[in-house]
Amino acid sequence: MATLGSTGKADAQNFENKRKLFLVPNLPTPPEIQETNESLLTKHRNQIQDNIESLEKSLGPVRYIFHELIHESDEKALSALDAISPQHKQICERICESSGKFIATDDQKLLFQMMDLQRCLSVGLISQEVYKLISDYFEKTINDRNQHIAKIIDENIKENEVGLLFVSEDHKIQFSSDIQVFYISPPSYNELKTVIADFYSPSSDNQS
């Protein structure tokens, strides 16, 4: 994975004619946090935007947007962000209006299977045999989903082109070896991550 220099920019000569992917860790943010931490979310979005623009100046404009949980393209994808990731919508709209397009990233069938299996595992199953069956199928679905996302990215980004991916920090997607990945994590990321962790903490007032 490529890293940025002290200036926050990449040396274009080192990545000439290569495929590039800007990766932004996705932090699902509950509505309660969106309502009470608007300034932090705005700062986080602006810092992500600044990082992307800095990389674009060195490596070229973003041509494709990929976002986990989105199984639509173009305008339908942007509309889906209202519910899935509103903090990223402005960034994606800017790119779609200038240099890039939104690509359907998730496979709807695999995505819905994963969600349903996750619900099954969360209810507390009594039978160990049933738990193992569902757990194994859940892991297989996750692997199939990751392979699908990797394939979508690989099929779209051509030589000397740039893609942008919003995905969970703990993703297990294996990108093609010839894709240079640039990890975008601005200073506000850890601050927002702490706020979300505190919200879900058992000792938090939000759990009462």
JOTAGI-V61067 format. One line per field, one symbol per residue. ss: DSSP state (2 for helix, 1 for strand, 0 for the rest). phi: phi as a letter, one per 30 degrees, with the letter a starting at -180 (. if undefined). burial: # if it has 9 or more other C-alpha atoms within 8 Angstrom, else .. A space follows every 50 residues. Layout:
ss->???
phi->???
burial->???
This chain:
ss->01000000000222200011111111000022222202222222222222 22222222200111111000000222222222220222222222222200 11000002222222222222220000022222222222222222222222 22222200000111111100000000001111110002222222222222 00002220
phi->.dbcdddiccdeddbdicdbbdccddceceeddddcbddddddddddded dddddddccjddcbcbbeicccbhdddddddecdaddcdddddedddcbb bdcecddedddddddddddedddiddddddededdddddddddddddddd dedddcdceicbcbbcaeecdbdcdedccdccdcbdeddddddddddddd dedddddd
burial->...#...###....#..########.......##...#.######.###. ##.###.###########.#####..##.###..##.##.###.##..## #######..##.##..##.##...#.....#..##.##..##.####### .###..#..#########..........########.##..##.##..## ...#..#.
